[in-house]
């Protein structure tokens, strides 16, 4: 009897709805109000918002291409072989580095676009942190302008670097100064400028790229920066209707319907008194609460018949019986057949008979529902046992009571018959 039945769960739900009716209805109405507000602001008047919209886009990419032609005989490379896009080149067999700066751009439309390149060789001596420059030498390499470059087209400027000559220039400067306090570095700086009418607007773009060259005597190393890309977007501010995701678009109407329908259903059920518990239902829930709370104090087995020969005291509740048992250092026993609870102490047996589940009581009522059922009568008077039947029967015959009223009537008939028989016997005597 410790597990909850569906009927008990329904009773507890009714009890909660009855006790917290106002709070639950208030929550549902608030949910309906929130849902209604979401429906209005999402589907009726979503409002507007300002957004930045990209009207046009302009992208410029710049990169270095470099190579060196083999000009001296050797056992590995044939003369005229072009070594391109390498990290390291050989100074003795391919001393001259050919460099090309290439720039391309992407745009929806363009006209009169010119691309200008200005490349300079820089040789300088700097401190370890690179912030202190002890000396610097700049040598122009190439200045070139490419006109009328179309979108997607490529503008190119080329120049050559003789690694041996660059190395000799750096050594000559150091010798003239008589000291080299820092580290000497060599690199090429190219200023790229793009001008013209792009995407219907006058546009100017400028960027500086750098190609590093490190001389190591018999070899020189090129530090290629790779492709350098810049994108410029032209935007405008537009006003659009606000848009919402499916959570708000669907959740708002759902919350409104559920909140309103739920509140209406609860109010109707409350008016029809479907939540209010009867005294019998409250007593049953109180008993079930006590049974769950004091489960560890209760054991289940059948007491011997001799125990029931003792005088019996009735407890008002299971809690009272358990408290009595604890005070008298005895246990509470649940009879598996009758469902009654007993505590034996001294010359008495203390008993608590739990109420039947309300659903069972309802099924046990007569068809018209006006009077108590037979089971209720037997429960009130104590179960009709063999001893009661024997006392009324007179001949010791057992009469079974199954709760449908027929056996009770048979018992009363037999008892009356026995009384009549006894009277006849007395008359004959």
C-alpha positions in Angstrom: 0.0 0.0 0.0 3.0 2.3 -0.1 3.0 2.9 -3.9 0.8 5.6 -5.4 -2.1 4.6 -7.6 -3.5 6.7 -10.5 -6.5 7.5 -8.4 -4.3 8.9 -5.6 -2.3 10.9 -8.1 -5.5 12.4 -9.4 -6.7 13.3 -5.9 -3.4 15.0 -5.1 -3.6 16.9 -8.4 -7.1 18.1 -7.4 -5.9 19.0 -4.0 -3.1 21.2 -5.4 -5.4 22.8 -8.0 -7.9 23.6 -5.2 -5.3 25.0 -2.8 -3.4 27.0 -5.4 -6.2 27.9 -7.7 -5.7 31.6 -7.6 -1.9 31.4 -8.1 -2.2 29.0 -11.0 -4.9 31.0 -12.7 -2.9 34.2 -12.3 0.2 32.5 -13.9 -1.9 31.3 -16.8 -3.4 34.7 -17.3 0.0 36.3 -17.2 1.2 33.7 -19.8 -1.8 34.5 -22.0 -1.0 38.3 -21.7 2.6 37.7 -22.6 1.6 35.5 -25.5 -0.9 38.1 -26.7 1.8 40.8 -26.6 4.1 38.5 -28.6 1.4 37.8 -31.1 0.7 41.6 -31.6 4.4 42.7 -31.8 5.3 39.7 -34.1 2.4 39.4 -36.5 0.3 42.7 -36.2 2.8 45.5 -35.6 6.4 44.1 -35.7 7.9 47.6 -35.9 10.8 48.7 -37.9 14.6 48.7 -37.5 17.5 50.3 -39.4 20.1 48.2 -41.0 23.3 48.8 -42.9 23.1 47.3 -46.3 26.1 46.8 -48.5 25.6 48.7 -51.7 28.9 47.9 -53.4 32.2 46.2 -52.6 35.8 46.9 -53.8 38.6 44.4 -53.2 42.3 44.9 -54.0 45.0 42.2 -54.0 48.7 42.7 -54.3 51.5 40.1 -54.4 55.2 39.8 -55.4 56.4 37.3 -57.9 60.2 36.6 -58.0 62.6 34.4 -59.9 66.3 34.1 -60.8 67.8 32.9 -64.0 70.9 30.6 -63.8 73.7 32.5 -65.6 76.8 30.6 -64.5 77.8 27.0 -65.4 77.3 24.3 -62.8 76.7 20.6 -62.6 73.1 20.9 -61.3 71.2 23.5 -63.3 71.6 24.3 -67.0 72.3 27.9 -68.0 69.1 29.7 -68.7 67.1 27.7 -66.1 64.7 30.0 -64.3 64.4 29.4 -60.5 61.1 30.9 -59.4 59.2 31.6 -56.2 61.8 30.0 -54.0 62.8 30.9 -50.5 66.5 30.6 -51.1 68.6 31.4 -54.2 72.2 30.8 -55.0 74.3 34.0 -55.2 77.1 32.6 -57.5 75.1 30.9 -60.3 71.9 33.2 -60.2 72.8 36.5 -58.6 70.1 38.6 -60.2 66.6 38.5 -58.7 63.7 39.5 -61.0 60.8 40.9 -59.1 57.3 41.7 -60.4 54.7 43.5 -58.3 51.1 42.5 -59.4 47.9 44.2 -58.3 44.3 43.2 -59.3 41.0 44.5 -58.1 37.4 43.3 -58.1 34.4 45.6 -58.4 30.9 45.6 -59.9 31.8 48.4 -62.3 34.8 50.7 -62.9 36.2 53.3 -65.3 39.4 55.2 -65.7 41.2 53.2 -63.1 45.0 53.8 -62.8 47.4 51.7 -60.7 50.7 53.3 -59.7 53.8 51.4 -58.3 56.7 53.0 -56.5 59.4 50.5 -55.4 62.4 51.4 -53.3 65.3 49.3 -52.1 66.1 49.9 -48.4 69.4 49.0 -46.8 69.7 49.9 -43.1 71.3 49.0 -39.8 69.0 48.6 -36.8 69.2 47.7 -33.2 68.1 44.3 -31.8 64.6 45.4 -31.0 64.2 47.1 -34.4 63.2 50.4 -33.0 66.7 52.1 -33.3 67.9 52.8 -36.8 71.7 53.5 -36.9 71.8 54.3 -40.6 69.6 53.8 -43.7 70.2 53.9 -47.5 67.2 54.1 -49.9 67.6 53.4 -53.7 64.7 53.8 -56.1 64.0 50.7 -58.2 61.0 51.4 -60.3 58.1 53.9 -60.6 55.4 52.8 -63.0 51.7 53.6 -63.7 49.3 51.3 -65.4 46.3 53.0 -66.9 42.7 51.9 -67.6 42.9 48.7 -65.6 39.6 46.8 -65.8 38.0 44.9 -62.9 39.7 41.5 -62.7 42.6 42.7 -64.7 46.2 42.7 -63.5 48.6 45.7 -63.3 52.3 44.8 -63.1 55.6 46.6 -62.3 58.9 44.9 -62.7 62.5 45.5 -61.5 65.7 43.5 -60.9 68.0 43.2 -57.9 71.6 42.1 -58.1 72.2 40.3 -54.8 76.0 40.7 -55.2 75.7 44.4 -55.8 73.3 44.8 -52.9 75.7 43.0 -50.6 78.6 45.0 -51.8 76.7 48.3 -51.2 76.0 47.3 -47.6 79.6 46.3 -47.0 80.9 49.6 -48.5 78.6 51.6 -46.2 79.8 49.7 -43.1 83.4 50.2 -44.2 82.9 53.9 -44.7 81.3 54.3 -41.3 83.9 52.1 -39.6 81.4 50.4 -37.4 78.2 48.3 -37.6 76.5 48.6 -34.2 73.3 46.8 -35.2 72.1 44.3 -37.7 72.1 45.2 -41.4 68.9 44.3 -43.2 67.7 44.7 -46.8 64.2 44.8 -48.2 62.1 46.3 -50.9 59.1 48.6 -50.2 56.5 49.1 -52.8 53.7 51.8 -52.5 50.6 50.8 -54.5 48.0 53.4 -55.3 44.7 52.8 -57.1 42.6 55.7 -58.3 39.5 55.9 -60.5 35.7 55.7 -60.7 34.8 52.4 -59.0 31.2 51.3 -58.5 30.0 54.7 -59.6 32.1 56.6 -57.0 35.5 58.3 -57.2 37.8 56.0 -55.3 41.4 56.2 -54.0 43.2 53.3 -52.5 46.8 53.1 -51.1 48.8 50.3 -49.6 52.5 49.5 -48.9 53.9 46.0 -49.3 57.3 44.8 -48.3 59.6 42.0 -49.7 62.5 41.1 -47.4 65.9 39.9 -48.8 68.5 38.4 -46.5 72.0 38.1 -47.8 74.0 35.2 -46.5 77.1 35.3 -48.6 76.7 32.3 -51.0 72.9 32.4 -50.8 70.2 35.0 -50.4 66.8 34.4 -48.9 63.6 36.0 -50.0 60.8 36.7 -47.3 57.7 36.8 -49.4 54.7 38.4 -47.7 52.2 36.5 -49.9 49.0 38.0 -51.2 47.9 41.2 -49.4 44.1 41.8 -49.7 41.9 44.7 -48.7 38.2 45.0 -49.1 36.2 48.2 -48.9 32.4 48.1 -48.7 30.1 51.0 -49.4 26.9 50.8 -47.3 23.7 52.7 -46.8 21.2 52.8 -44.0 17.7 51.3 -44.8 14.6 50.9 -42.7 13.0 47.4 -42.7 10.3 45.6 -40.8 11.6 43.6 -37.9 11.7 39.9 -38.3 11.6 37.2 -35.6 12.6 33.6 -35.4 10.2 30.6 -35.2 10.4 30.5 -31.4 8.7 33.8 -31.1 6.5 33.4 -34.2 5.0 30.1 -33.1 5.6 30.3 -29.3 3.6 33.6 -28.9 0.3 32.2 -30.3 0.8 28.9 -28.5 1.5 30.7 -25.2 -1.6 32.8 -25.6 -3.9 29.9 -26.5 -2.6 27.6 -23.7 -2.7 30.4 -21.1 -6.2 31.5 -22.0 -7.7 28.0 -22.4 -6.0 26.7 -19.3 -7.4 29.6 -17.2 -10.8 29.2 -18.6 -10.8 25.4 -18.0 -9.7 25.9 -14.4 -12.4 28.5 -13.7 -15.1 26.3 -15.2 -13.9 23.3 -13.2 -13.8 25.3 -10.0 -17.3 26.5 -10.6 -18.5 22.9 -11.1 -16.7 22.0 -7.8 -14.5 19.4 -9.6 -11.5 20.3 -7.5 -12.9 20.3 -4.0 -12.2 17.2 -2.0 -14.8 15.4 0.1 -14.0 14.7 3.7 -13.5 11.0 2.8 -11.0 12.0 0.1 -9.1 14.2 2.5 -9.0 11.5 5.1 -7.6 9.1 2.6 -4.8 11.4 1.4 -4.0 12.1 5.1 -3.7 8.4 5.7 -1.5 8.0 2.6 0.8 10.8 3.7 1.2 9.1 7.1 1.8 5.7 5.4 4.6 7.2 3.4 6.1 9.2 6.3 6.2 6.2 8.7 6.9 3.4 6.3 10.1 2.5 8.1 8.2 1.9 11.4 5.7 -0.5 9.7 6.2 -4.2 8.9 3.8 -6.4 7.0 2.8 -9.9 8.3 -0.3 -11.7 9.7 -0.7 -11.7 13.5 -1.7 -15.0 15.2 -5.4 -15.4 16.0 -4.7 -15.3 19.7 -3.6 -11.6 19.4 -7.1 -10.7 18.2 -8.7 -12.2 21.3 -7.4 -9.3 23.3 -9.5 -6.2 23.9 -9.1 -3.9 21.0 -8.6 -0.1 21.1 -9.2 2.0 17.9 -6.7 4.7 16.8 -8.0 7.8 15.1 -5.1 7.9 12.6 -2.1 5.9 11.6 0.1 8.7 13.0 -1.5 8.2 16.4 -0.9 4.5 16.2 2.8 4.9 15.2 3.4 7.5 17.9 1.8 5.1 20.5 4.0 2.2 19.3 7.2 4.3 19.5 6.3 5.5 23.0 5.7 1.9 24.1 8.7 0.4 22.3 6.6 -1.9 20.1 6.1 -2.2 16.4 3.3 -1.5 14.0 2.1 -4.4 11.9 0.1 -4.2 8.7 -2.2 -7.1 8.1 -1.8 -8.1 4.4 -5.3 -9.5 4.2 -7.4 -6.8 5.9 -5.1 -3.9 5.5 -5.5 -2.9 9.1 -2.6 -1.8 11.3 -2.0 -3.2 14.8 0.2 -2.5 17.7 0.3 -5.0 20.6 1.1 -3.6 24.0 0.2 -5.1 27.4 -3.2 -6.8 27.4 -4.6 -4.7 24.5 -4.2 -4.7 20.7 -4.3 -1.2 19.3 -5.8 -1.0 15.8 -6.1 1.5 13.0 -8.3 0.7 10.0 -7.5 2.9 7.0 -10.2 4.5 4.8 -10.8 2.8 1.5 -9.8 4.7 -1.7 -12.6 7.1 -2.7 -12.8 5.4 -6.1 -13.5 2.1 -4.5 -16.1 3.7 -2.2 -17.9 5.1 -5.2 -18.0 1.8 -7.0 -19.3 0.1 -3.8 -22.4 2.5 -3.6 -25.8 1.4 -4.7 -26.9 2.0 -8.2 -28.9 5.1 -7.2 -26.0 6.4 -5.0 -28.4 7.4 -2.2 -27.2 5.0 0.6 -24.1 3.3 1.8 -23.0 0.0 0.2 -22.8 -3.2 2.0 -19.0 -2.9 2.2 -19.5 0.4 4.0 -21.8 -1.2 6.5 -19.4 -4.1 7.2 -16.5 -1.7 7.4 -18.3 0.4 10.0 -19.4 -2.5 12.2 -16.2 -4.5 11.7 -16.0 -7.3 9.1 -18.8 -9.9 9.4 -16.8 -12.8 10.6 -17.6 -16.4 11.2 -18.1 -15.7 14.9 -20.8 -13.2 14.3 -22.6 -15.6 11.9 -22.4 -18.4 14.4 -23.8 -16.3 17.2 -26.8 -15.4 15.1 -27.2 -18.7 13.2 -27.7 -21.0 16.1 -26.4 -24.1 14.4 -22.9 -23.0 13.8 -23.2 -22.8 10.0 -20.9 -20.4 8.3 -22.4 -17.8 5.9 -20.1 -16.0 3.5 -20.5 -12.2 3.0 -19.2 -11.0 -0.4 -20.4 -7.5 -0.2 -23.3 -7.6 -2.8 -26.1 -7.6 -0.2 -27.4 -11.1 -1.0 -25.3 -12.9 1.6 -26.2 -10.3 4.2 -29.9 -10.9 3.4 -29.3 -14.6 3.6 -27.7 -14.2 7.0 -30.7 -12.3 8.3 -33.1 -14.9 6.8 -31.2 -17.8 8.3 -31.1 -16.1 11.7 -34.8 -15.5 11.6 -35.4 -19.1 10.5 -33.3 -20.4 13.3 -35.2 -18.3 15.8 -38.5 -19.6 14.6 -37.1 -23.1 14.7 -36.0 -22.6 18.3 -39.5 -21.3 19.2 -41.1 -24.4 17.7 -38.7 -26.7 19.7 -39.6 -24.9 22.9 -43.3 -25.3 22.2 -42.9 -29.0 21.6 -41.1 -29.4 24.9 
